[in-house]
Amino acid sequence: MIKRVNIIDRRFPLEKGAGSDAVHRDPVYAYAVTQLADDSGLTGNGFAFTLGAGNELVCQAAKFYADKLIGKDIEELMRVFGKVSYQLANDPQFRWLGPQKGVVQLALASVTNACFDLWAKKRDVPLWKLLTDLSIDEVVSLLDLSYTEDEMSQEQARQLLQSQTIDKDERKKIVKQGYPGYDTSIGWFNYPDEQVKENCKKAVDAGFTAMKLKVGSADQERDIRRARLVREAAGEEAQIMLDVNQQWTLPQAIDICKRLQSINPYWIEEPTHPDDIWAHKKLADHIHPLKIALGEHVPNKIIFKNYLQAKCVDFIQADAVRVAGVSEFITISLLCKKYGVPVVPHVGDMGQLHQHLVLFNHIALGHEALFLEHIPHLRKYFLHPVQITDGRYKTPQEAGSSCDLKS
């Protein structure tokens, strides 16, 4: 039974230039942490990710949600978590502040993720194993499918999960092989050219075959120069992603994407405003076959559903610390599987939680094991930080979701 709730505002200094992009020039990595302590002595840890200012608001909202769980048994809670999630997201007062977006959605992510961590610890297994061992009905019971019924009813979700059971044992080999990663930290926006070049070489030496550069400068020539620099340093076989962080207008995006095609980018990420689905549709039509990735700033399953329906996105970057936690992430992954669109999570939590979720996506849902973003800056703050060997995530073995922070 959950006896105590603790909410913590954690903020972490970064080295010069780290974490910077075209919009967020001086970030402070921060977590709104929810801790749920039960009567057996276990504590579930979950968090939402912010860039500093306003983190305290997410903490206040998380306290509102978490207090409603005091006195609940975690097993009973998780048996009907889809209903619980729906009730929390539709609280008559807090819903006005969203719905399902902004501070209240981040807060729900923090609380939800703490529930999943506590559940896995209660069963004494890593979260990826708990999720992949669930029955189809148990998975579906975790999900709030409201407003997605036109694309994913409960019965459709069951059928999709059932259809992926045939080769499930074969896909479990990923547990021993390790999940492929890609390196985002080579090309932060404020890094000088020489540092980007050197970081590329280090990434290749570490076994990474894919890496990402931050673009979106007011000076297009700077973006093009740095993109060519990364291509030259990484080699023709490397997969190079370019991340705009929403900086371009649609006309700008159409213009510069055509110029960037010469370096053969694997995708263009967040090219314009994340709410402007129609602009992404126009852009996708103009720059085809260049591919678009997005999702870092998409807050809920409904907008992801709309992007999929518009057929203007090639990679979905849902983030379980930005949507309403693990359960909504799974809902989005189901929708993506239906549409045949890969899920490549944004890793605002440094991969700690998502290393579990991509294993579930691959093993249980049959998603391609494409790769998972890797950002190393907060490793030293975790009790069980992600482990990367030869560019691959080693499968975590500790009970829980790998989200325990050092005090």
N, C-alpha and C positions, 0 to 999 in steps of 0.2 A: 504494500500500500504506500502511495506517495505521501510522505509526512511533511516535507519541507521544500520550499522553493527558494532559490537564490539566483539573483540576476546580477551580472557583473559587466561593467563597461571596461573592456580591455583595448588599449591602444598601443601600437608598436612603432618605434622609430625605424625609418628605412635609410639605407645608405644613399649618398648623393645621386640623384637621377633615377633611382630605382622606382619602379611603379608608375613612372610618368607616361602620359599620352597626350594627344593633341588637345584634349579638353581638360584633363585632370593633371595639371602641371606640377603640383606639389602635394601628392597624396599622403595621408596618414592611414596606414592599414589599421582597421579597427574591427572588433567583434562585439556584438551584443550577445552575451553568453547567458543561456538558461541552464540552470542546474536543478534537476529533480532528484531529491534524495528519498529513498524508500525505507521501509522498516527493517529491511535485511542488511542495511549498511551500504547498499549500492547507490551510485549517483550517475544519472544520465546527463551527458553534456551535449548541448546543441548550440549552434550560433548562426547569426546572420552577419554578413560582411558589409561594412561601410568604409568610407574614406575619411572618417574622423568626425567632423562637425555634424551634429545631429544624431550621433550614435546613442546619446543619452535618451533621445526621444524613442528610439526603437526599444531601448531597455525598459522604459516606462510602459510601453504597450505590451511588451513580452510579460511583464509582471501581471498585467491585467488578465491575459490569457492563462498564464501558468497557474495562477491562484485558483482557477476553476477546476484544476486537476487534483488538488489536495484531497486526500481521502480515497482516491481512485486506485484500484489494483491495475498494474500495468498490463497484465495478460487480458483482463476483461476489457480494458480500454482499447487494446490493439485488435481485439476480435471484431470490434465495430468502429474502427478508426475512421472509415469513410464518413459515417454519420457524425462522429465527434468533430472531424475537420469541417464538415458542412456547418454544424451548429456554431463553431467558433468563428468561422469566416463570415457568418451571417448574424453575428451579434447585433441586435437592433440599433445600438448606439455606435459601435465601432465600424459597422458596415458603411456608415455615412462618410467615414474618413477615407474609404477606399472607393468602391468596393474592390477587394482583392488586388490592391496595388499600394505602393508607397509604404509609409512607416508601418501600417497595420499588417501588411502582407509580410514584410521583413520580420516583424515580431512573431507572426505565426510560424514562419520558417524556423526561427530559433527554438520555439517551444516544440514544434513537431519533431525536429531533428533530435532534441533531447529525449523525446519519447522513444524514438527508434533506437537510440544509443542505450537507454536503460533496458529496453526490451531484449536487445542482443546480449547485454551483460547478464540479464536475468537468466537467459538460456545458456550463457557461458560459451558463446560462439561469436566469430566475427560477423558483422552485419551482412556481408555478401553471402555468407553461407546460410544465415537465417533466411534471407529473402529467396535464395535459389532453392531451398528445401521446402518452402511453403507449397501447399496445394493450390490449385487454380482458384478455388473458392476463397481460400485464405488471402490470396493476393487481391482478388477483386473486392473483398470486404474492406481493404485498406483505403479504397479509392472513393473520392467524391467526384462523380462523373456529371454533376449538374452542369447544365449549359453546354455539354458536349454530346448529348444524346442523339443529335442529328448525325453524328459521326461515330460515336462509341457508346453504345448501350452496355449494360452489364453483361448481357448475353453475347454481344459481339466481342467484348473483352475476353470472356471465357473461351470463345471459339478461337480467337487469335492466339491466346496462350496455349490452348490445346494443340493448335497447328504447329507449334514450335517444339513439341515434346519429342518428336521423332529423332532428331539429331542432338538432343540436349546433352547426352553423355559424351558425344564427340567434342562438343564445344567446351566441356569442362576441362579440356587439356590446357586452356588458357590459364588456369590456376597455377600450373607448374611452369608454363612458358613465360608468364609475366605479361602485363598489358603494355602495348607500345605507348611511348610518350612523345610529346614534342616540346621544344624549348621556347618559351615566350620571353625569357629574361635576356636574350641576346640583344634586343633592339629597342629598349625603352626610348621614348621620345627625346629625353634630355641627354642621352648618351652621345658623346662626340663620335664622329665617323670612325676614328681609329679604335675606339673601345668596341664599337659594333663589330668591326672587322675581326678583332681579336676574340670577341665572344663567340663569333661564328666558328672560328677554328677550334675553340675549346669545346663547343657543342658537338661538332663532328667527331672530335677525339673521344668524347664521352659516349659515343654510340648513337647520337640523335641523327635521324635522317630527315627531320622536319623541324622548322623553326619559324618564328613570327617576328615581323618588323612593325613598329608603330609608325604610321604615316598620318597625313592630315595637316601638314604644314601649310601656312599661308603662302609659302613659296613652293610651287609645284616642282620646280627643278631640284629642290632639296630632297623631296620624296623620291623622285626618279633616280637621282644620284645614289641615294642610300639603298634603294631597292636593287640597283645594279651591283652595288658593292657587296650586298648580301649574296646575290646570285653567284658572283665571282668567287667569294670566299667559301661558300658552301658547296659549290659545284652544280653542274647541270642536272644531276640526278636527285638533288635534294628537293623537298617540297617546301616552298616558301609561301607563307601566308602574310597578307598585308592587312593591318588593322587600323581603320580610320577613326574609331570611337565616335561615330556620328557627326563628324566635323563638316562634311560636304553637304551643300544643297544638291538637289537633283541635277541641275545643269552642270555644276562642277563635277559631280560624280561621273556623268556621262562622258565628259571631256577627258578627265584624267585617267579613267579606267581604260580608255582606248590607248592612251599613251603607255600605261603600265603593262599592257598585254605582252610587250616585247620581252619581259623577263619571265613570262609564263608563270604567273602566281597560281598557287593551288586554290586559293579563294581570296575574295575581298570581304573583309569583316566589318560589320556595322557601318555601311557606307553613308547612311543618312539617318534622319530621325527615326527612332525605333517604333513610333506609333503610326508612321506614314506607310501603311501597307501598299497603297496605290503607287506611291513613288518607287517603292521597291519593285513592284510589278513592271512599271515603265522601264526602270533601270535594267532589270533582268532581260527584258526584251531587246534593249539597245546593245547590251554588252555580251550577249550570248556568243560563244560558249563559256565565257568567263563566269565563274561560280560565285555565289553570294552565301555568306555565313552570317547568322545573327542569333541573338537570344540573351545576351548578357543583360540587357535592359528591358527585356520583355517580362512582365510581372506575373502572368497567369496563363492557364491552359486555354482560355477562350481566345486570347490574341494569337497564341501559337496555332490554335485551330484555324483561325482566319488566314494566317500566313500560309499554312499548308493548303487550304482551300484555294487560295490565290495562285498557288504553284509558282512562287517567286523566290523561294529560298532552297538552297541545295544542301545546307548543313544547319542543323538546329543546335544551338549552344545553350540549352536550358541549364540553369544553375539552381541547385537544390538549396542554396542559402539565399536565394532571391525570390523564387516562387515559393509556394507554401510548404516547403520542405520535401522530404523524401517521397511522401505519398503523391503529391502533385507532380513531382518529377517522373514518377512511374506512369501516371496518366498521360503526360506529354510524350513519353517514350512509346506508349501504346499507339497514340495517334500518329506518331512519326513512322512506326512500323507499318501501319496501315497504308501510309502514303509512300513508303519506300525511301524515306529521307533519313540519312544517318544522324545520330545524336552524338555530338562531340562537345561535352559540357564546358561552359566557361568555368574556370577554376579560381573563383574568388576566395576559396578557402585553402588554397595551396595544395589541392588534390587529396587532402585527408579523407573527406567524406566521399568524394566522387570516385575514388579508386574502388570503393565497394559497389557503387551504383553502375559503373560501366561493366563490371563483371556480371551483375544481374542482367543488365541489358543484353549482353552477349549470350550468356548461358540460357536464360529463361525466355527472352524475347527474340533471340536470333539476330540481333543487330550485329552488323560487321564490327569486329574489333579494330577500328580504324586507328585512333590514337587519343590520348588524354593529355591535355595541357599540363605543363610542369612549370611551376614558379617556386624558387627555393627560399625566398626571403624570410619566411617565418618558421623554418624547420626547427630552429633551436628552441622554440617556445612550446613544442609539443612533447608529450611523454613518449609517444610512439610515432615519430615523423615518418613520412613516406620514404621508401627506399627505392632508389633508381640504380639499376645495373645495366650497362650496355644499352642505355636509352629505353629501358623497360621498367615499369612499375613492378616491384616484387609484391606478391600477394600477401596482404596483412593476415596475421594469425591470431592476434590478441582479440579477446572478446570485446565487442562494441564496435563503434564506427570510427575509431582512431581520432576522436575529437577531444581527448583529454589534454588540457593545457597544464603546463607546469605552473605552480603557484608563485 
